[in-house]
Amino acid sequence: MPRATNAPSSRKRRKRTLAKAKGFRGFRSTHFRYAKDAVRKAMTYSYRDRKVRKRNFRNLWVQRINAAARPLGITYSRMMEGLKFAGIEIDRKVLSHLAITDDAAFAAIVNQAKEAIERKTAQLKAA
């Protein structure tokens, strides 16, 4: 009985891996033996870094909001506390965009947060 090598499927698999390794340097782009490890590592990094990207953008938005809120006399954490108490549900991405593009709207939101914090402290003192 002849030896079955599964040649078409094996060749297809190797070509697919080498296509994913296109643009890698040296043997990692031309030799299957090295390309398969490089591609596996690259896929691992891409999976991990899709989550890291979300983390990095949230940090960027927080920094932008904080930088815009401090000249208005409030810190980021106090502002977020005030927004929560005022019942304003606006995400950090939109707040960051407002801080960059529309100073008046951002200042109005900050003022609402400040008023909510004042109401909250008045309620605590009364209790």
N, C-alpha and C positions, 0 to 999 in steps of 0.2 A: 504494500500500500504506500503511495507516495506521501511525502511529508507535506503537511499543509502549513503554509507560512502566514496566511492572513494578510498577504501583501497589500492589496488595495486599501484595506482599512488602516493598516499600520502606516502606510505612506500618507494617507489623508490626515491621520492624527498628527504625524510629524510636521506635515505642511502647515496644519492649523497652528501648532505651537510656534513654528518658525515665523509665521505671519504675525503672531502676537509679539514676537521678539524683534520685529522690524524696528530699527532705530537704536537698538542696543549697540554697545561698542564691542569690537573684537569678535572672539569666538562665540560670545553670548548671542549674537544675531545670526550666525551662519551654521553653527554645529548644534544638532539636536541635543546632544548629551549635556551641553552647558546651557542651552537655551531653556530647557524644561525647568531647571532650577531657578534661572533668572525670572522666568515668567511666573512661576509659582510664588516667588518672593514678591514680585511686583503686584500680583493679584492680592496677596496678603496685605501689603502696604495700602493699596487702593481701598480695600474694604475698611481697614482701620481708619484711614485718613478721611473717609467720608463722614465719619462720626466726629473726628477732630475738627473738621472744617466748621461744623455747626457750633462747637464749643468756642472756636476762635472768633466767629462772627458775633456770638453773644457777648464775649468779652469786649470786642470792639464797640458794639452798641452801648454797653454799660459805660465805657470810658467816654464816649462822645456825649452821652446824656449827662454824666457827672461834670464834664468840662463846661457844658452849656448851662447847667443848673447852678454851679457855684457862684458865678458873677451875679446871679439873681438872689443870692442869699440863702441857699438851701443845698444840702448835700444830696447825693443820689439816693442813699438809703432812706433818708427822711422824706424825700419826694415820693418814692415808691410806697412808703407807708401812708402818706397823705392821699395818694391816688387810690389805694386800696380802701381806705376809710371813706373816701368820697364816692366810691362805687364806680370809678372811671376805669373801664377795662380797655386799655390800649397797650399793645405789645411794644417791646423794646426796639424792634426794628423800625416801627412807625415813629416812635418818639425820637429816635436817633435822626431819622430823616427830617422830622419837623425841626429839630434843633439845628440842623445844618441849613435848611432851605427857608423856613418860615419862623423868624424870631418872634413875631407877635403872637402867633398861635401857641408856640412853645411857652412863652411868658404867661399867656392866659391859663394854660394847663398848670404851670407851676403855681400861679396864684390860687387856683382852686385847691391844689394840694396843700398849700400853706393854710388856707382857711379851714380845711378839713382837720389839719393837725391842731389848729387853735381850738376848734370845737371839741376835739377829742380831749385835749388837756383841760378844757373847761368842764367837761363831763366828769373827768377823773377827780378834779378838785371839788366838785359839788357832791360827789359820792362819798 
